[in-house]
Amino acid sequence: QVQLVESGGGLVQPGGSLRLSCAASGDIFSINDMGWYRQAPGKQRELVARITSYGTTNYADSVKGRFTISRDNAKSTVYLQMNSLKPEDTAVYYCNAESFIGRQLGWGQGTQVTVSS
């Protein structure tokens, strides 16, 4: 079992920045990929960014050049640096972990990000 706890959400003005953190605990040695997803009201959950245990990353087109995912394996923590935030980035952001064979290991409880003036 893997437990994931997100932090760092909040209210920010358009053009502002936030950094989300997700700390993993439990069976952390089973974790390969970690990622961030988001879900806006009335919409499906969508991938924002993912990072493998080797540091390979991929991003949704809508956040490329604005968001950066990073990982500290020693702390079992994944980060999402969000810059140049837009109102359409408003959503609940969830952390996710997958095993080396692609099995879902868990989701965090979510953290709200609101971009509004």
PEHU-V582153 format. One record per pair of residues at least 6 apart in sequence whose C-alpha atoms are under 8 Angstrom apart, sorted by sequence separation. I is the first residue (numbers start at 0). J is the second residue. D is the distance in Angstrom with one decimal. If there is no record, write none. Layout:
i: <I | I>
j: <J | J>
d: <D | D>
This chain:
i: <11 | 38 | 50 | 70 | 71 | 97 | 98 | 37 | 38 | 49 | 50 | 70 | 96 | 97 | 9 | 36 | 37 | 48 | 49 | 69 | 70 | 95 | 96 | 97 | 8 | 36 | 37 | 48 | 49 | 68 | 69 | 95 | 96 | 7 | 8 | 36 | 37 | 48 | 68 | 69 | 95 | 96 | 7 | 8 | 35 | 36 | 47 | 48 | 68 | 95 | 7 | 34 | 35 | 36 | 46 | 47 | 56 | 67 | 68 | 94 | 95 | 6 | 7 | 34 | 35 | 46 | 66 | 67 | 93 | 94 | 5 | 6 | 34 | 35 | 66 | 67 | 93 | 5 | 6 | 34 | 47 | 54 | 66 | 93 | 94 | 5 | 33 | 34 | 54 | 65 | 66 | 93 | 4 | 5 | 32 | 33 | 65 | 92 | 93 | 3 | 4 | 32 | 33 | 50 | 65 | 91 | 92 | 3 | 4 | 32 | 33 | 49 | 50 | 65 | 91 | 92 | 3 | 31 | 32 | 48 | 50 | 52 | 91 | 92 | 2 | 3 | 31 | 90 | 91 | 1 | 2 | 30 | 89 | 90 | 1 | 2 | 89 | 90 | 1 | 88 | 89 | 0 | 1 | 88 | 89 | 0 | 1 | 88 | 86 | 87 | 86 | 85 | 86 | 84 | 34 | 33 | 35 | 27 | 39 | 40 | 24 | 39 | 22 | 23 | 38 | 39 | 22 | 23 | 37 | 38 | 22 | 37 | 38 | 21 | 22 | 37 | 20 | 21 | 36 | 37 | 20 | 21 | 35 | 36 | 20 | 35 | 36 | 19 | 20 | 35 | 36 | 18 | 19 | 34 | 35 | 18 | 19 | 33 | 34 | 18 | 19 | 33 | 34 | 17 | 18 | 33 | 16 | 17 | 32 | 33 | 16 | 17 | 31 | 32 | 16 | 30 | 31 | 32 | 15 | 16 | 30 | 31 | 32 | 14 | 15 | 16 | 30 | 31 | 14 | 15 | 29 | 30 | 13 | 14 | 29 | 13 | 14 | 12 | 13 | 13 | 21 | 30 | 21 | 5 | 5 | 4 | 3 | 3 | 9 | 11 | 13 | 3 | 5 | 8 | 9 | 10 | 11 | 12 | 13 | 1 | 2 | 3 | 4 | 5 | 7 | 8 | 9 | 10 | 11 | 12 | 13 | 0 | 1 | 2 | 3 | 4 | 5 | 6 | 8 | 9 | 10 | 11 | 12 | 0 | 2 | 3 | 4 | 5 | 8 | 10 | 11>
j: <17 | 44 | 56 | 76 | 77 | 103 | 104 | 44 | 45 | 56 | 57 | 77 | 103 | 104 | 17 | 44 | 45 | 56 | 57 | 77 | 78 | 103 | 104 | 105 | 17 | 45 | 46 | 57 | 58 | 77 | 78 | 104 | 105 | 17 | 18 | 46 | 47 | 58 | 78 | 79 | 105 | 106 | 18 | 19 | 46 | 47 | 58 | 59 | 79 | 106 | 19 | 46 | 47 | 48 | 58 | 59 | 68 | 79 | 80 | 106 | 107 | 19 | 20 | 47 | 48 | 59 | 79 | 80 | 106 | 107 | 19 | 20 | 48 | 49 | 80 | 81 | 107 | 20 | 21 | 49 | 62 | 69 | 81 | 108 | 109 | 21 | 49 | 50 | 70 | 81 | 82 | 109 | 21 | 22 | 49 | 50 | 82 | 109 | 110 | 21 | 22 | 50 | 51 | 68 | 83 | 109 | 110 | 22 | 23 | 51 | 52 | 68 | 69 | 84 | 110 | 111 | 23 | 51 | 52 | 68 | 70 | 72 | 111 | 112 | 23 | 24 | 52 | 111 | 112 | 23 | 24 | 52 | 111 | 112 | 24 | 25 | 112 | 113 | 25 | 112 | 113 | 25 | 26 | 113 | 114 | 26 | 27 | 114 | 113 | 114 | 114 | 114 | 115 | 114 | 77 | 77 | 79 | 75 | 89 | 90 | 75 | 90 | 74 | 75 | 90 | 91 | 75 | 76 | 90 | 91 | 76 | 91 | 92 | 76 | 77 | 92 | 76 | 77 | 92 | 93 | 77 | 78 | 92 | 93 | 78 | 93 | 94 | 78 | 79 | 94 | 95 | 78 | 79 | 94 | 95 | 79 | 80 | 94 | 95 | 80 | 81 | 95 | 96 | 80 | 81 | 96 | 80 | 81 | 96 | 97 | 81 | 82 | 96 | 97 | 82 | 96 | 97 | 98 | 82 | 83 | 97 | 98 | 99 | 82 | 83 | 84 | 98 | 99 | 83 | 84 | 98 | 99 | 83 | 84 | 99 | 84 | 85 | 84 | 85 | 86 | 94 | 104 | 107 | 93 | 94 | 94 | 94 | 95 | 110 | 112 | 114 | 105 | 107 | 110 | 111 | 112 | 113 | 114 | 115 | 104 | 105 | 106 | 107 | 108 | 110 | 111 | 112 | 113 | 114 | 115 | 116 | 104 | 105 | 106 | 107 | 108 | 109 | 110 | 112 | 113 | 114 | 115 | 116 | 105 | 107 | 108 | 109 | 110 | 113 | 115 | 116>
d: <7.6 | 4.3 | 4.4 | 5.9 | 6.3 | 4.6 | 6.4 | 5.4 | 6.4 | 5.5 | 6.7 | 4.3 | 6.3 | 5.2 | 7.9 | 6.5 | 5.5 | 7.1 | 5.5 | 5.8 | 6.1 | 7.8 | 5.4 | 7.5 | 7.1 | 5.4 | 6.6 | 5.6 | 6.7 | 7.2 | 5.2 | 7.6 | 5.7 | 7.1 | 7.5 | 4.4 | 6.6 | 4.3 | 5.6 | 6.6 | 5.9 | 6.9 | 5.9 | 6.2 | 6.4 | 5.0 | 5.8 | 6.2 | 4.6 | 4.7 | 4.5 | 7.8 | 5.4 | 7.0 | 7.7 | 5.2 | 7.3 | 5.7 | 6.4 | 5.7 | 6.6 | 5.8 | 6.2 | 7.5 | 5.4 | 6.4 | 6.7 | 5.1 | 6.7 | 5.2 | 7.0 | 5.3 | 5.6 | 6.3 | 5.5 | 6.6 | 5.7 | 5.5 | 6.5 | 4.0 | 7.1 | 7.6 | 4.5 | 6.7 | 7.0 | 4.3 | 5.8 | 6.1 | 7.4 | 6.2 | 6.0 | 4.4 | 5.3 | 6.6 | 6.8 | 5.5 | 5.1 | 5.3 | 6.6 | 6.3 | 5.3 | 5.6 | 6.4 | 6.9 | 6.1 | 5.8 | 5.2 | 5.7 | 6.7 | 4.3 | 7.9 | 7.1 | 7.1 | 7.7 | 5.4 | 6.2 | 4.6 | 5.8 | 6.0 | 6.5 | 7.5 | 7.7 | 4.4 | 7.0 | 5.6 | 6.6 | 5.1 | 6.1 | 6.0 | 6.7 | 5.2 | 7.8 | 7.8 | 5.5 | 5.8 | 6.1 | 5.4 | 6.6 | 4.8 | 7.6 | 4.6 | 5.9 | 5.3 | 7.5 | 5.5 | 5.6 | 6.5 | 6.7 | 7.3 | 7.6 | 4.7 | 6.1 | 5.9 | 6.7 | 7.8 | 7.1 | 7.6 | 7.1 | 6.5 | 7.1 | 7.3 | 4.2 | 7.6 | 5.4 | 5.2 | 6.4 | 6.0 | 6.0 | 5.8 | 5.3 | 4.4 | 5.4 | 6.6 | 5.4 | 6.7 | 4.3 | 6.8 | 5.2 | 5.7 | 5.9 | 5.9 | 6.3 | 6.7 | 5.1 | 4.5 | 5.6 | 6.4 | 5.5 | 6.5 | 4.7 | 7.4 | 6.8 | 5.0 | 5.8 | 6.2 | 5.5 | 6.5 | 7.3 | 5.1 | 4.4 | 8.0 | 5.6 | 6.5 | 6.2 | 5.9 | 4.5 | 7.5 | 5.2 | 5.8 | 6.3 | 5.4 | 6.8 | 7.2 | 5.2 | 4.4 | 6.3 | 5.8 | 6.8 | 6.1 | 6.3 | 5.7 | 5.0 | 7.5 | 7.0 | 5.5 | 6.2 | 4.7 | 5.1 | 4.1 | 5.5 | 5.4 | 6.6 | 7.0 | 4.9 | 6.9 | 5.4 | 6.4 | 7.6 | 5.1 | 6.4 | 6.3 | 7.6 | 7.9 | 7.3 | 6.7 | 7.7 | 6.9 | 7.5 | 8.0 | 7.9 | 5.7 | 7.0 | 6.2 | 5.4 | 6.1 | 6.2 | 6.3 | 5.4 | 6.0 | 6.0 | 6.6 | 6.2 | 5.3 | 7.0 | 7.3 | 5.3 | 5.1 | 4.7 | 5.0 | 5.0 | 6.5 | 6.8 | 6.0 | 7.5 | 4.6 | 6.7 | 6.3 | 6.4 | 5.0 | 6.1 | 5.9 | 6.3 | 5.0 | 7.7 | 7.1 | 7.6 | 8.0 | 6.2 | 8.0 | 7.2 | 7.6>
